Amino acid sequence: MPSVAVKLYSVFFKFLLKHRLQNRIQTPLDESSNLYGITTRPEESVCASNPSFTDGVATKDIHIDPFNALTIRIFLPESSLSPPEQPEHKSNPRSSQQHDPNSLNHRRNSYGPPNMEAPRNDPRRSSFEGLNLRSDNNVYRGYSPSPQNCRKLPIMLQFHGGGWVSGSNDSVANDFFCRRIAKLCDVIVVAVGYRLAPENKYPAAFEDGLKVLNWLGKQANLAECGKSMGSGALGVGAEFTKVEVQRHIVDAFGASMVEPWLAAHGDPSRCVLLGVSCGANIADYVARKAVEAGRLLDPVKVVAQILMYPFFIGNAPTRSEIKLANSYFFDKAMCVLAWKLFLPKEEFSLDHPAANPLVPDRGPPLKFMPPTLTVVAEHDWMRDRAIAYSEALRKVNVDAPVLEYKDAVHEFATLDMLLKTPQAQACAEDIAIWVKKYISLRGHEFSY
């Protein structure tokens, strides 16, 4: 059973959430004045971005759509400063381990907890010497990558939870969670600040998730254009350097269109989707759209998705929905209120395709879905439907394991109070172990 502290905090949490949901249902909205949308609430505790490598991760916020409030926060791990990885030689695979007493520690550092430091004589440390932490005008004091010889990392799109009506990509809890995932999985995390309900109902949040995936593809293509222009200019003896040429790819307002962190360090061909609670519903929708788009998304390729206690529901109740309807933090009655705020009145149904992943004719066929890891909690009333969805994927030969955590509650690995528990840390480590099967470069796969 959850601890007494968790039970008491759950009572307080449910009281506040129910009060806020009822207020939003009773408050009339002028839809014409809410087209721009909001991505965070005034009561949300937010964490400012920091473009220097504090706690091993640099962050920056980007507003990617001038017509609405859609934003992203990029989490760049310090490991991106290491030299590019080289494939391992097949000859004498054990010789380096036999002669190097620190070889085991090197392997553990790449997959283990973030607080394990590399040895002082590690050649990777040399990448810090030329770190550019200031721009030409001495104003920007964040990381500015060099366009040459940069290490490429997978990109993970992360969608926060909050029952459609709360939460944000820059909240204190989400910032902590994304930093942990970026370091453990060795990925660039792009946390999506999608528009919240009821100001922006379905399909606004789903469209925002897909828009960010398309934006990643656009960024990758612009970065390649910048490289081509730079190479061409250098080939004919032009005066511009490659960086200077890249700065000439601008939008109609004269702003640079190439995001430097992603251009230097991002590998969109190894893209992973991670959704938390209602964010898992968005991740699953984006994965389906990526399957339908196919090569149209090139060079972006979704190689896996992670659904953490997804916000699934349906008209026909499952066993856990009956037995655990009044469970901790998010009970069923409050979640139904959240769905009423999210879905348009004329479309409201618990078997809506956004709510129930197992409704017929949802498309595309499940056999085309990417490998899917599902995380569920023992005391979460939504667990059975998430497990059923995972079973449906396995029936069509999709790699879709389920990680179930004993004595855990909904959002046990992402809620502010529970983030620093051993169970939350273990969950993040388990995710890192699984996802590295699909994002590791050839020759660097994790051995099972």
C-alpha positions, 0 to 999 in steps of 0.5 A: 500500500502507498505510504501515509504521506502519499495518502494524505497528499492524495486527499489534498490533491483531489480536493484542489483538482476537483475544485478547479475542474468544477470552476472551469466547467461552470465558467463560461468561455468566449471561444473567439478570445481563446484562439491563441490558447494557453500552455500553463496556469497561473497556479503552476510552479514553473522553472526558468530555462537555463542554457548553460549545463546546470546539473548536467543539462542545458535548457532553452524555450522556443515558441515555434508557432506565431499563431498560437501558444505552442512552445517547446523546451529543449533539454540538451545533456552534457554528454552531447559535448563528447566526441562523436561515437565510433563503431566498435572493432569486431576483432579482439572484443575482450582485449580492451577489457582485459588490459583496462581496469576501468573498462567496466566503469566506462560501460556503467557510466554510459548506462548508469545513474547520472551522479557517477563521474567519468575519470579525470583522465577521460579524453571526453573531458577535453570537449569542455575546454573549447565550450562557447558560453557567450555570444559575440555581443557578450549578452547570451551566456548559454551553450552555443555549439560548434557546427563541426564534429558534434556528437549526434543524439536521439531526440525524444518528444515528451508530452506532459500530463495534467488531465488536459487542463493543467500541467506544463512543459516548464513546470518544476516537476516536468523539468526535473523529470525531463532532466532525469530522462535526458541524462539516463537515456542520453537523448535530447528531450523536447518537452512539448507545451501544448494548448490546454483545455477548456480554452482549446478543446480537442483536437488542439493538443493532438494537432500541437503534438503532430506540429512539433514532429513536423517542425523537427523534420523541417529543422533537420531539412533546414540544417542540411540546407545550411550545410549544403550552402556552407559547403558550396560557398567554401568550394567556390572560395566565398568569404563566408564561413559555414556558420555565417552562411547558416545564419542567412537561412532566415524567416520573413522577420529576419530571424534564424530558422535553424535551431542550433542545438538540434542542428548540431546534436539532434538525430531525427532518424532516432526519434522516440515519443514519451507521453505521461498520463494524458500526454500518452494519448497524444504520443499514441496519436502522433505515432499513428500519424507518423505511421500514416505519413511514412516517408513524408516525414523524412528524415524524422523516423519514430523508432519507439514510444513510451506510454506512462500510465496512459489516460485511456477510458471507455464506456465498458468499464474494465475490472480496475475501473470498477475496483479502483474507481476511487483511487489515489490522486486521479479518481474516475469521476474527476477524469470524466470531468476532465474529458468533458472539458477536453472533448467538444460537447457534440463529440463527447463519448468515453469511446472517442478515438482519443480516449479509447485506443481499442475502438474499431476502425481507429487506423492505421493497423496496429501491426505497423505501430512502433515498439511500445513500452507501457508503464502502469501502476498497481493502484491506478484505475486506468491500468487494465485498459493500458495493459489491454492495448499492449496485449493487442499490440503484442498479438500483431507482433509489435514489441510492447512490454508492460512494466507494472510497479507494485504499490504505485499510484498514477503519476508515481514517477512524475508527480512533484511529491513522488519524483525523488522516490526510489520507485520513480528513479527505478522507473526512469532507469527501466525506461532507459534500459528498454529504449536503448535497444532502439536508439543506440548506434550499431555497435553500441547496443546494450547487451541482454 
